[in-house]
Amino acid sequence: MAQGLVLVLLGAAALSTTLGAELYLNYVKEYFRPFLAASGIILLALGIGTVVAELRSGRRADDATQPPRESTPTAAVTQEAGSAHQPEADSSCHEHGHGTPRVAWLMVLPAAAIFVVSPPALGAYSVGESGSAPDPEDVSVGGLEFPDDPDQPMELDVQEFVMHAWVDEERHLAGQLVRLTGFVAPVEEDDDAPGDGWYLARLQMACCAADAVVNKVLITNEPAPEVDSWVTVEGRWVEPEGDQSEVRTHELEVEDLTPVDDPPDPYE
């Protein structure tokens, strides 16, 4: 029965994170939602079927081990004689019954823990652990529609900003006010950042959190907010000297910073 309960809990967890909430976005892309929901339904059905089958088989085994209600004196004497000659067999039968071993119930604990502790989305810690975005020569970007007034904020993903800062040889971002949203990550000692400051970062994943790579922008002219907090910044790209594709971390000069709640989808 423990196996059936584990399947029930796993199925319920899959359904609760996809249909009841959007927690699944912490781990996979949005297009996985119908597959996760279908898997949850299948696991739930298998678990319920397993539990019902275990209960029925246990009930039948209990009925088979019960002595008949009415018996003749001869049958009673025969039964007593047989039990007198086979004490060890009866004892063995009771020891090795149909019940679930107690240790098997430990399997339920990890499945039940899903409802108590939900792993959060990747954050500042993963900036130093995740892979970096592709090299500039390996990416291409589409054109962006820049506003006529460079002081009008242009909302971009962190990935879009980084990629255009890398490969746009005409430097359309120069002087343009942009608006970016991401989480705060510290600059590590072994980073090749061109100065002190902090990162505005956002994670990009193709499939799931395991393949996430980080896109980050260096900010040095604004005090660092709390690590892992989410902010929206407005600022302008700091043009690098020389070949921009050789700059590993581009910098943004912030003009306005606004704390925001965590977005529904923490990844780009």
C-alpha positions as CSV (number, residue, x, y, z in Angstrom):
1,M,0.0,0.0,0.0
2,A,2.9,2.3,0.6
3,Q,3.8,2.3,-3.1
4,G,0.2,3.2,-4.0
5,L,0.3,6.2,-1.5
6,V,3.6,7.4,-3.0
7,L,2.0,7.4,-6.5
8,V,-1.0,9.3,-5.1
9,L,1.2,11.9,-3.4
10,L,3.4,12.4,-6.5
11,G,0.3,12.7,-8.8
12,A,-1.3,15.2,-6.4
13,A,1.9,17.2,-6.3
14,A,2.2,17.4,-10.1
15,L,-1.4,18.5,-10.3
16,S,-1.2,21.1,-7.5
17,T,1.9,22.7,-9.0
18,T,0.4,22.9,-12.6
19,L,-3.3,23.3,-12.2
20,G,-3.6,24.8,-8.7
21,A,-0.7,27.2,-9.0
22,E,2.2,28.2,-11.3
23,L,5.0,26.7,-9.2
24,Y,6.0,24.5,-12.1
25,L,7.5,27.6,-13.7
26,N,10.3,27.5,-11.1
27,Y,11.5,24.3,-12.7
28,V,10.4,23.9,-16.4
29,K,9.2,26.0,-19.3
30,E,5.5,26.9,-19.6
31,Y,4.9,24.5,-22.5
32,F,5.5,21.5,-20.2
33,R,2.2,22.3,-18.3
34,P,-0.1,19.9,-20.2
35,F,2.5,17.1,-20.0
36,L,2.9,17.5,-16.2
37,A,-0.9,17.6,-15.7
38,A,-1.3,14.4,-17.7
39,S,1.4,12.7,-15.8
40,G,-0.2,13.8,-12.5
41,I,-3.5,12.3,-13.6
42,I,-1.9,9.0,-14.6
43,L,0.1,8.8,-11.4
44,L,-3.0,9.6,-9.3
45,A,-5.1,6.9,-11.1
46,L,-2.3,4.3,-10.7
47,G,-1.9,5.1,-7.0
48,I,-5.6,4.9,-6.3
49,G,-5.8,1.6,-8.2
50,T,-2.8,0.2,-6.3
51,V,-4.3,1.1,-2.9
52,V,-7.7,-0.4,-3.8
53,A,-6.1,-3.6,-5.0
54,E,-4.0,-3.9,-1.8
55,L,-7.1,-3.4,0.4
56,R,-9.1,-6.0,-1.6
57,S,-6.3,-8.6,-1.5
58,G,-5.8,-8.0,2.2
59,R,-9.5,-8.5,2.8
60,R,-9.5,-11.8,0.8
61,A,-6.4,-13.0,2.7
62,D,-8.1,-12.3,6.1
63,D,-11.2,-14.2,5.0
64,A,-9.1,-17.2,3.9
65,T,-7.3,-17.5,7.3
66,Q,-10.4,-17.4,9.4
67,P,-11.7,-20.9,10.6
68,P,-15.2,-22.0,9.6
69,R,-18.0,-20.9,11.9
70,E,-19.6,-24.4,12.1
71,S,-17.8,-27.6,12.3
72,T,-18.6,-31.2,13.3
73,P,-16.9,-32.8,16.3
74,T,-14.9,-35.0,14.0
75,A,-13.6,-32.0,12.0
76,A,-12.8,-30.2,15.2
77,V,-10.7,-33.2,16.5
78,T,-9.0,-33.5,13.1
79,Q,-8.2,-29.8,13.1
80,E,-6.8,-29.9,16.7
81,A,-4.7,-32.9,15.8
82,G,-3.3,-31.2,12.7
83,S,-2.5,-28.1,14.6
84,A,-0.7,-30.1,17.3
85,H,1.6,-31.7,14.6
86,Q,2.2,-28.4,12.8
87,P,2.9,-25.6,15.3
88,E,5.8,-24.2,13.4
89,A,3.9,-23.8,10.1
90,D,1.1,-21.8,11.8
91,S,3.7,-19.6,13.5
92,S,5.4,-19.0,10.2
93,C,2.2,-18.2,8.5
94,H,1.5,-15.5,11.1
95,E,5.0,-14.0,10.9
96,H,5.0,-13.8,7.1
97,G,1.6,-12.4,6.5
98,H,0.3,-10.1,3.8
99,G,0.9,-6.8,5.6
100,T,3.2,-4.1,4.3
101,P,6.6,-4.1,6.0
102,R,6.9,-1.1,8.3
103,V,10.1,0.1,6.6
104,A,8.2,0.5,3.3
105,W,6.2,3.4,4.8
106,L,9.4,5.4,4.8
107,M,8.9,5.8,1.0
108,V,6.0,8.1,1.7
109,L,8.1,10.7,3.6
110,P,10.0,12.1,0.5
111,A,6.7,12.4,-1.4
112,A,4.9,14.0,1.4
113,A,7.8,16.5,1.8
114,I,6.9,18.0,-1.5
115,F,3.8,19.6,0.0
116,V,5.8,21.0,2.9
117,V,9.0,22.3,1.3
118,S,8.8,23.6,-2.3
119,P,12.2,24.2,-3.8
120,P,12.4,27.9,-5.0
121,A,13.5,29.1,-8.4
122,L,17.2,29.6,-9.0
123,G,18.5,32.9,-7.8
124,A,21.7,34.8,-6.9
125,Y,23.6,31.6,-5.9
126,S,23.1,30.1,-9.3
127,V,24.7,33.1,-11.0
128,G,28.1,31.8,-10.0
129,E,27.2,28.2,-10.6
130,S,25.3,28.3,-13.9
131,G,26.9,28.5,-17.3
132,S,27.3,31.8,-19.0
133,A,25.4,33.0,-22.0
134,P,26.8,31.9,-25.5
135,D,29.7,33.7,-27.0
136,P,28.8,36.7,-29.1
137,E,29.9,35.0,-32.4
138,D,27.5,32.2,-31.7
139,V,24.4,34.3,-31.5
140,S,22.3,36.5,-33.7
141,V,19.6,39.0,-32.8
142,G,16.7,40.4,-34.6
143,G,16.1,44.0,-35.1
144,L,14.5,46.1,-32.4
145,E,12.2,49.1,-32.9
146,F,13.8,52.0,-31.1
147,P,11.6,54.9,-30.1
148,D,12.2,58.3,-31.8
149,D,12.8,59.9,-28.4
150,P,15.9,58.3,-26.7
151,D,14.5,59.5,-23.3
152,Q,11.5,57.3,-23.7
153,P,12.1,54.0,-21.7
154,M,12.5,51.0,-23.9
155,E,11.5,47.8,-22.1
156,L,13.8,44.9,-22.8
157,D,14.6,41.4,-21.4
158,V,18.1,41.2,-19.8
159,Q,18.9,38.7,-22.5
160,E,17.9,41.1,-25.3
161,F,20.0,43.9,-23.8
162,V,23.1,41.8,-23.4
163,M,22.9,40.3,-26.9
164,H,22.4,43.7,-28.6
165,A,25.2,45.2,-26.5
166,W,27.4,42.4,-27.8
167,V,26.6,42.1,-31.5
168,D,25.0,45.4,-32.6
169,E,28.0,47.0,-34.4
170,E,26.0,50.1,-35.1
171,R,25.4,50.6,-31.3
172,H,21.8,51.5,-31.5
173,L,21.6,51.2,-27.7
174,A,24.0,54.1,-27.2
175,G,22.1,56.9,-25.4
176,Q,18.8,55.0,-25.4
177,L,17.0,54.8,-22.0
178,V,16.2,51.1,-21.3
179,R,14.1,49.4,-18.6
180,L,15.2,46.0,-17.3
181,T,13.8,43.7,-14.6
182,G,15.8,41.1,-12.8
183,F,17.1,39.9,-9.5
184,V,20.2,41.2,-7.6
185,A,23.3,39.2,-7.5
186,P,26.7,40.1,-5.9
187,V,29.9,40.5,-7.8
188,E,32.3,37.6,-6.9
189,E,36.0,38.2,-6.3
190,D,37.0,36.0,-9.2
191,D,34.6,37.7,-11.7
192,D,36.1,39.7,-14.5
193,A,33.8,42.7,-13.9
194,P,35.4,46.0,-14.8
195,G,34.8,47.5,-11.3
196,D,32.9,47.1,-8.1
197,G,29.1,47.0,-8.0
198,W,26.4,44.4,-8.4
199,Y,24.6,42.4,-11.1
200,L,21.1,42.7,-12.4
201,A,20.6,39.1,-13.5
202,R,18.1,36.9,-15.2
203,L,18.2,33.2,-16.0
204,Q,17.5,31.8,-19.3
205,M,16.5,28.2,-19.8
206,A,15.7,26.2,-22.9
207,C,14.0,23.3,-21.2
208,C,14.3,23.1,-17.4
209,A,16.2,24.7,-14.6
210,A,19.1,22.2,-15.0
211,D,20.1,23.8,-18.3
212,A,19.7,27.4,-17.2
213,V,22.3,30.0,-18.2
214,V,22.7,33.5,-16.7
215,N,22.5,36.9,-18.4
216,K,23.7,39.7,-16.3
217,V,24.4,43.5,-16.4
218,L,26.9,45.2,-14.2
219,I,25.7,48.3,-12.2
220,T,28.2,50.4,-10.3
221,N,26.5,53.8,-9.8
222,E,23.8,52.6,-7.5
223,P,24.0,51.0,-4.0
224,A,23.3,47.3,-4.1
225,P,19.8,46.3,-3.0
226,E,19.3,43.1,-1.0
227,V,20.6,40.0,-2.7
228,D,18.0,38.0,-4.5
229,S,15.5,40.9,-4.4
230,W,13.8,41.8,-7.7
231,V,14.1,45.3,-9.1
232,T,13.2,47.3,-12.2
233,V,15.9,49.7,-13.3
234,E,15.9,52.4,-16.0
235,G,19.3,53.5,-17.3
236,R,21.6,53.7,-20.3
237,W,24.2,51.4,-21.7
238,V,27.8,52.4,-20.9
239,E,29.6,52.1,-24.2
240,P,32.8,50.1,-23.9
241,E,36.0,51.1,-25.6
242,G,37.2,48.9,-28.4
243,D,35.5,45.8,-29.7
244,Q,32.2,45.4,-27.8
245,S,32.1,41.7,-28.5
246,E,35.2,41.2,-26.4
247,V,33.4,42.7,-23.3
248,R,32.2,39.8,-21.1
249,T,30.0,41.9,-18.8
250,H,28.3,45.0,-20.1
251,E,27.5,47.9,-17.8
252,L,24.3,50.0,-17.2
253,E,24.3,53.5,-15.7
254,V,21.1,53.5,-13.6
255,E,18.9,56.6,-13.5
256,D,15.9,55.0,-11.6
257,L,15.5,51.9,-9.5
258,T,12.2,50.4,-8.3
259,P,11.7,47.3,-6.1
260,V,9.1,44.9,-7.5
261,D,7.5,41.6,-6.5
262,D,8.9,38.4,-8.0
263,P,7.5,38.0,-11.5
264,P,5.2,34.9,-12.2
265,D,7.9,33.5,-14.5
266,P,11.4,34.0,-13.0
267,Y,13.1,32.9,-16.2
268,E,13.4,34.5,-19.6
